Amino acid sequence: MNKYIGLFLLIVILLIPMIGNSFVNEPSGFNGIKWGTDLSSIKEMKVIIFNGSDIAYIKDNDKFNIKGVTLDNYRGVSIIYGAYKGHFYQGAVMFRGFGSFNVLTDKFTDDLKAKPEVVVDKNRHIIKFLWLGKKVYIEITYNTKFHVGNIIYTYIPIYY
């Protein structure tokens, strides 16, 4: 009997690190830029928001390619790079249309090899798909009223 209890506890202890680790294929960066990079050292980057330790950048003629989805310049901005205390920690890209949202959520679910947490806020017309890895948090949000959405990658060790 004690053997079985010991074996059970060993299995539980080995599985604990997997709890809360939604995906294993964590990206090492966003859109070709590694997490932690000093964005001011990339000459194409332009500051669009400066708020103390937080700085947001864009790049001229930037592209973000995801199979089957057109990611264009929604309201003049398509890709935003965030730096905290000089270090790249967040990337965001805008998209349009529910079809794009469906393709993106399917692609991310397949690529990350994990099911997302799904949050629906009917009052605000928002659907969110969330993946939390050990170091990277990915969120795809879609507004059903305005038919626009965004993907946000956050590198957790730099900001939190």
Buried (B, 14 or more C-beta within 10 A) or exposed (E): EEEEEEEEEEEEEEEEEEEEEBBEEBBEBBBEBEBBBEBEEEEEBEEEEEEEEBBBBBBEEBEBEBEEBEBEEBEEBBBBBBBBEBBBBBBBBBBBBEEBBEBBBEBBBEBBEBEBEEEEEEEEEBBBBBBBBEBBBBBBBBBBEEBBBBBBBBBBEBBE
